[in-house]
Amino acid sequence: MADTQNSTSSTQPRVELSIPKQTPAPEDSFLLNPREVKDWTEQLPVANVGETARQVYKTLASFNRMQIPTLTRAEVIEMFREPVRYINTNITKHYINVGFPLSPKARKAALLATELCNEIAISYKILFLEQVLGDERNFNQKLVIVAAQRALQYMKQRMFHNLLVYRDYQPGLWREAHYLYAWASQNHVHQIGVKENSNFIWKKKSVQSIEDVYKDMLLIATTSPYRLTQSHLRRIHDKLPEWDKLTRIDLISEMDNRNTGIFYLNLWSDEPPQKTISPAQANDSRFRAFDLNGVLAEANREYEDAEWESPAHLDHDHHHLSRSLLKLLIRGWNKSLERKFARNPLQHEVDAIVGLSNLLRLLEKNIEEAAEEQNASKKKENKASVGSSSHLTWNDSVFSTLAIASPINALGGDSIFTESSTNLASALLGGSADADTQNMFDKLVRDPSSAFSVLTYNESVEGYCLGWEDYYPMKVRVGDILGIRSPNNPDEYSVAVARWLKDAEEKKMYIGLQVLASSCSPVTLTPGTKASSNRQNQHRCLLISGGGIDSERRGILTNTRAFELNSVITMVTEFGEHQIKLTQWVESNNNFIHYYFAYVDERQSKDTVDQTAEDFQDLWNDL
């Protein structure tokens, strides 16, 4: 698009609102009578959410494709808002706090929630366009402002439900949102408040302007939503009315020259806010700056008093965010997220297991099996040594008591045609009936202590991008710990954390993993200087080291909050006992806590060196 911002056509974007084609309404349609619509909504079978959803969605879709008088449409669509609120409140349970990829039922529920919001938004877009493009003699300023604000509100909710299941922005979403804000701003009505007159779940008895709702959409987009857990997204959603008052949208030339807390908007594009902009775009009137420094300052203040999120301490205060979440937001608002290492498009299979507890169980099982094999090997060697020192007396009586073992019947016996041998073959190979009923994915039946094969799409020094199929035995969420075993190192499991999810296509997700450590082993921690035999004082944890983000630091992963920093803890490994101190709380979420630690002997040695240097501190300047 040519840069002709001084011309009239360049300052007024085209009308970019999509609505379905409409046909004349049947004369007997109850949708033409607001009173009949009210009676219909009151008689909905709300005890049966599925049937209520079917009736509401079908009726809404028909309503948006009928030619309805403007004032009738405005009155009727308000009556649909409460049923849609009720339906979405009840169906979100199918795709909230669950693993991904979603089940077919959960996927349909998420799609229904977004489509219900879309149909409500379509009704308000129709009202808006009828006012903007219709006869000026029938123009109703109050109606057009309410229609634009409501349309943005339901576009925001559609976007929010879509992001909860890690889908991409719908095509046209940002083009329409930018257009509605640009129209309101150009006509100086963007800051006029619109009262909420229903029990709408997201805005109970509140007043929001077109600019407020638009800012809410921008704020959600700036949080890197694909890197957030569902609970994080919902908490951010609850904070939007408070945060949007701390932001501002202005010409880029009116902003201070600073890089932090500024995002850029192209009001003529279908793009979300961007962190960077070219010099030419900075002078283009179609671009705006979105200043979040007020929110950033508030987040920094809240960070000082916030508590870490952890599995054993769930913060139920929705008015305050956890330190874990604030850390992510502050980092993303301060600077754009950039890839540190190049990605290589390598596709091969690796073994994976999801969950810290499952990984611990798998490693402990492997250690036990290795110990059993070692014991069995020793017993076999002992028997061999005893057998070699003995002497057989070769006479006929020995051979008369021996049975010849069949090469087919491993259980022994003289004949390969016995009934028992046939049963054994059936048991090992499976009969025809078993073969018919065998499922090709039986090997993927969920087993918490077993890894399974997944496909990588690309790799870097710091992690992987995995394709997660719907039929895999385990689901995954943002923040989950995964154990990864590469064919290049089959004897070790590396430890990774799921940093982002993206819905790729039906029945499949892309998962971004960051490797925390290249090796790990299960350990037991006990607060205090001695190991405890009491199971209540023993905490199963994961010792991690090598590779990852900081290869020189040793770490502990745990799902308990029983430890304090700088207190002595006894760590029991397969090689013995060690006393350690936790030195730093690195990160945490609802699934794990990551600590750095040091051995007590090392810390004492370091403290002694530091103290020796301090003893001569007074002398350095005099010398």
DAJO-V710501 format. One record per backbone hydrogen bond with DSSP energy under -0.5 kcal/mol. CO is the residue of the C=O (numbers start at 0). NH is the residue of the N-H. E is the energy in kcal/mol with one decimal. If there is no record, write none. Layout:
co & nh & e
CO & NH & E
CO & NH & E
This chain:
co & nh & e
1 & 3 & -1.6
3 & 6 & -1.7
6 & 10 & -0.8
7 & 10 & -0.7
7 & 11 & -0.6
10 & 12 & -0.5
13 & 15 & -0.7
15 & 17 & -0.5
22 & 66 & -2.0
25 & 28 & -1.8
28 & 31 & -1.5
29 & 32 & -1.6
31 & 33 & -0.5
32 & 36 & -2.0
33 & 37 & -2.2
34 & 38 & -2.0
35 & 39 & -2.3
36 & 40 & -2.5
37 & 41 & -1.8
38 & 42 & -0.9
39 & 42 & -0.6
40 & 43 & -0.9
43 & 45 & -2.3
44 & 47 & -2.2
46 & 48 & -0.8
47 & 51 & -2.4
48 & 52 & -2.8
49 & 53 & -2.2
50 & 54 & -2.3
51 & 55 & -2.6
52 & 56 & -2.6
53 & 57 & -2.1
54 & 58 & -2.2
55 & 59 & -2.7
56 & 60 & -2.5
57 & 61 & -1.8
58 & 62 & -2.6
59 & 63 & -2.2
61 & 64 & -1.1
62 & 65 & -1.3
64 & 22 & -2.3
65 & 67 & -0.9
66 & 24 & -0.7
68 & 72 & -2.8
69 & 73 & -2.4
70 & 74 & -1.8
71 & 75 & -2.7
72 & 76 & -2.6
73 & 77 & -0.8
74 & 78 & -0.7
75 & 78 & -1.2
75 & 79 & -0.7
76 & 79 & -0.9
76 & 80 & -0.6
77 & 80 & -0.7
77 & 81 & -0.5
78 & 82 & -0.6
79 & 83 & -2.0
80 & 84 & -2.3
81 & 85 & -2.5
82 & 86 & -2.5
83 & 87 & -2.6
84 & 88 & -2.0
85 & 89 & -1.4
86 & 90 & -2.1
87 & 91 & -1.4
90 & 93 & -1.7
91 & 94 & -1.7
91 & 95 & -0.8
99 & 475 & -2.1
102 & 106 & -2.7
103 & 107 & -2.0
104 & 108 & -2.1
105 & 109 & -2.4
106 & 110 & -2.1
107 & 111 & -2.4
108 & 112 & -2.1
109 & 113 & -1.9
110 & 114 & -2.2
111 & 115 & -2.5
112 & 116 & -1.8
113 & 117 & -2.0
114 & 118 & -2.4
115 & 119 & -1.9
116 & 120 & -2.3
117 & 121 & -2.4
118 & 122 & -1.7
119 & 123 & -1.7
120 & 124 & -2.3
121 & 125 & -2.4
122 & 126 & -1.9
123 & 127 & -2.4
124 & 128 & -2.7
125 & 129 & -2.3
126 & 130 & -1.4
127 & 131 & -2.7
128 & 132 & -2.8
129 & 133 & -0.5
134 & 137 & -1.5
135 & 138 & -1.5
138 & 140 & -0.5
139 & 143 & -2.3
140 & 144 & -1.9
141 & 145 & -2.2
142 & 146 & -2.7
143 & 147 & -2.1
144 & 148 & -2.4
145 & 149 & -2.8
146 & 150 & -2.4
147 & 151 & -2.1
148 & 152 & -2.2
149 & 153 & -2.3
150 & 154 & -1.9
151 & 155 & -2.5
152 & 156 & -1.7
153 & 157 & -2.2
154 & 158 & -2.3
155 & 159 & -2.5
156 & 160 & -2.5
157 & 161 & -1.8
158 & 162 & -2.4
159 & 163 & -1.8
160 & 164 & -0.6
161 & 164 & -0.9
161 & 166 & -2.2
162 & 165 & -1.8
165 & 502 & -3.4
169 & 172 & -2.1
171 & 175 & -2.2
172 & 176 & -2.2
173 & 177 & -2.8
174 & 178 & -2.0
175 & 179 & -2.4
176 & 180 & -2.2
177 & 181 & -2.8
178 & 182 & -2.9
179 & 183 & -2.2
180 & 184 & -3.0
181 & 185 & -2.5
182 & 186 & -1.7
183 & 188 & -2.7
183 & 189 & -0.8
184 & 187 & -1.2
188 & 191 & -1.2
189 & 210 & -2.8
191 & 209 & -0.5
193 & 207 & -1.8
194 & 196 & -0.6
197 & 204 & -0.7
202 & 204 & -0.7
202 & 205 & -0.6
205 & 195 & -2.1
207 & 193 & -1.8
208 & 212 & -2.0
209 & 213 & -2.3
210 & 214 & -2.7
211 & 215 & -1.9
212 & 216 & -1.8
213 & 217 & -2.0
214 & 218 & -2.9
215 & 219 & -2.2
216 & 220 & -1.9
217 & 221 & -1.6
218 & 222 & -0.5
219 & 222 & -1.2
220 & 223 & -0.8
223 & 226 & -2.4
224 & 227 & -1.4
225 & 500 & -1.7
228 & 232 & -2.2
229 & 233 & -2.2
230 & 234 & -1.9
231 & 235 & -2.4
232 & 236 & -2.2
233 & 237 & -1.7
234 & 238 & -1.1
235 & 238 & -0.6
235 & 239 & -0.8
236 & 239 & -0.8
238 & 241 & -0.8
238 & 242 & -2.2
239 & 243 & -2.9
242 & 245 & -2.3
243 & 246 & -0.9
245 & 293 & -0.6
247 & 290 & -2.8
249 & 288 & -3.1
250 & 253 & -1.2
251 & 254 & -1.3
255 & 257 & -1.9
258 & 261 & -0.8
260 & 291 & -3.6
262 & 289 & -3.7
263 & 273 & -2.6
264 & 266 & -0.7
264 & 287 & -2.3
265 & 268 & -1.8
273 & 263 & -3.3
277 & 281 & -1.7
278 & 282 & -0.7
279 & 282 & -0.8
280 & 283 & -1.6
283 & 286 & -1.8
285 & 266 & -2.5
287 & 264 & -2.9
288 & 249 & -2.0
288 & 290 & -0.6
289 & 262 & -2.3
289 & 291 & -0.6
290 & 247 & -1.3
291 & 295 & -2.8
292 & 296 & -2.3
293 & 297 & -1.8
294 & 298 & -2.6
295 & 299 & -2.2
296 & 300 & -1.9
297 & 301 & -2.4
298 & 302 & -2.0
299 & 303 & -1.0
300 & 304 & -0.7
301 & 304 & -0.6
301 & 305 & -1.1
306 & 322 & -2.8
309 & 312 & -0.9
312 & 309 & -1.1
312 & 314 & -0.6
313 & 315 & -0.7
315 & 317 & -1.0
316 & 319 & -1.3
321 & 325 & -2.4
322 & 326 & -2.2
323 & 327 & -1.3
324 & 328 & -2.3
325 & 329 & -2.9
326 & 330 & -1.9
327 & 331 & -2.0
328 & 332 & -2.4
329 & 333 & -1.8
330 & 334 & -1.6
332 & 260 & -2.2
335 & 337 & -0.5
342 & 344 & -0.5
343 & 345 & -2.6
343 & 458 & -2.2
344 & 346 & -0.5
345 & 347 & -0.6
347 & 455 & -2.4
349 & 453 & -2.9
350 & 484 & -2.7
351 & 451 & -2.2
352 & 482 & -2.6
354 & 358 & -2.2
355 & 359 & -2.4
356 & 360 & -2.4
357 & 361 & -2.3
358 & 362 & -2.5
359 & 363 & -2.6
360 & 364 & -2.1
361 & 365 & -2.2
362 & 366 & -2.2
363 & 367 & -2.3
364 & 368 & -2.4
365 & 369 & -2.3
366 & 370 & -2.3
367 & 371 & -2.5
368 & 372 & -2.4
369 & 373 & -2.2
370 & 374 & -2.5
371 & 375 & -2.8
372 & 376 & -2.4
373 & 377 & -2.2
374 & 378 & -2.6
375 & 379 & -2.2
376 & 380 & -2.2
377 & 381 & -2.5
378 & 382 & -2.5
379 & 383 & -2.2
380 & 384 & -2.3
381 & 385 & -2.1
382 & 386 & -2.7
383 & 387 & -2.1
384 & 388 & -0.8
385 & 388 & -0.6
385 & 389 & -0.6
386 & 389 & -0.7
391 & 393 & -0.8
392 & 394 & -1.1
394 & 397 & -1.1
394 & 398 & -1.0
395 & 399 & -1.7
396 & 400 & -0.6
397 & 400 & -1.1
398 & 401 & -0.9
402 & 404 & -0.6
407 & 409 & -1.2
408 & 411 & -1.8
417 & 421 & -1.3
418 & 422 & -2.0
419 & 423 & -1.9
420 & 424 & -2.1
421 & 425 & -2.0
422 & 426 & -2.2
423 & 427 & -2.2
424 & 428 & -3.0
425 & 429 & -2.1
430 & 434 & -1.9
431 & 435 & -1.7
432 & 436 & -1.4
433 & 437 & -0.9
438 & 441 & -1.9
440 & 443 & -2.0
441 & 444 & -1.7
446 & 449 & -2.1
451 & 351 & -2.8
453 & 349 & -2.4
454 & 466 & -2.4
457 & 464 & -2.1
458 & 343 & -3.4
461 & 514 & -3.4
462 & 459 & -2.5
463 & 512 & -3.0
464 & 456 & -3.4
464 & 457 & -1.1
465 & 467 & -0.6
465 & 510 & -2.4
466 & 454 & -0.8
466 & 468 & -0.7
467 & 508 & -1.8
468 & 471 & -1.1
475 & 99 & -2.2
476 & 479 & -1.9
479 & 497 & -2.4
480 & 354 & -3.5
481 & 495 & -2.7
482 & 352 & -1.5
483 & 485 & -0.5
483 & 493 & -3.1
484 & 350 & -2.4
485 & 488 & -1.5
486 & 489 & -0.6
488 & 491 & -1.5
491 & 493 & -0.5
493 & 483 & -2.6
494 & 515 & -3.0
494 & 516 & -1.6
495 & 481 & -3.1
496 & 498 & -0.7
496 & 513 & -2.2
497 & 478 & -2.9
499 & 511 & -2.4
501 & 503 & -0.6
501 & 509 & -3.0
504 & 507 & -1.8
506 & 469 & -1.8
507 & 503 & -1.0
507 & 504 & -1.0
508 & 467 & -3.3
509 & 501 & -1.9
510 & 465 & -2.6
510 & 512 & -0.6
511 & 498 & -2.9
511 & 499 & -1.1
512 & 463 & -1.0
512 & 514 & -0.5
513 & 496 & -2.1
516 & 494 & -2.5
518 & 544 & -1.8
520 & 542 & -3.0
522 & 540 & -2.7
523 & 571 & -3.0
524 & 538 & -2.0
525 & 569 & -2.8
532 & 534 & -0.6
533 & 536 & -1.6
534 & 537 & -1.0
538 & 524 & -2.6
540 & 522 & -2.4
540 & 542 & -0.5
541 & 543 & -0.5
541 & 556 & -2.5
542 & 520 & -1.8
543 & 554 & -2.3
544 & 518 & -1.4
545 & 517 & -3.1
549 & 552 & -1.4
550 & 545 & -0.7
553 & 596 & -1.8
554 & 543 & -2.4
555 & 594 & -2.7
556 & 541 & -2.6
557 & 592 & -2.5
563 & 566 & -1.3
566 & 581 & -0.6
567 & 527 & -2.2
568 & 570 & -0.6
568 & 579 & -3.0
569 & 525 & -2.1
569 & 571 & -0.5
570 & 572 & -0.6
570 & 577 & -2.3
571 & 523 & -2.1
572 & 575 & -0.9
575 & 572 & -3.0
577 & 570 & -3.8
577 & 579 & -0.5
578 & 599 & -2.6
579 & 568 & -2.6
580 & 597 & -2.1
581 & 565 & -2.9
583 & 585 & -0.9
583 & 595 & -2.4
586 & 593 & -3.0
591 & 588 & -2.2
592 & 557 & -2.1
592 & 594 & -0.6
593 & 585 & -2.5
593 & 586 & -1.1
594 & 555 & -2.3
595 & 582 & -2.1
595 & 583 & -1.4
597 & 580 & -2.4
598 & 602 & -2.2
599 & 603 & -2.6
600 & 604 & -2.1
601 & 605 & -2.5
602 & 606 & -2.9
603 & 607 & -2.1
604 & 608 & -1.9
605 & 609 & -2.5
606 & 610 & -2.5
607 & 611 & -2.4
608 & 612 & -2.0
609 & 613 & -2.0
610 & 614 & -1.8
611 & 615 & -0.7
612 & 615 & -0.7
613 & 616 & -1.6
615 & 618 & -1.0
615 & 619 & -1.1
617 & 621 & -0.5
618 & 622 & -2.0
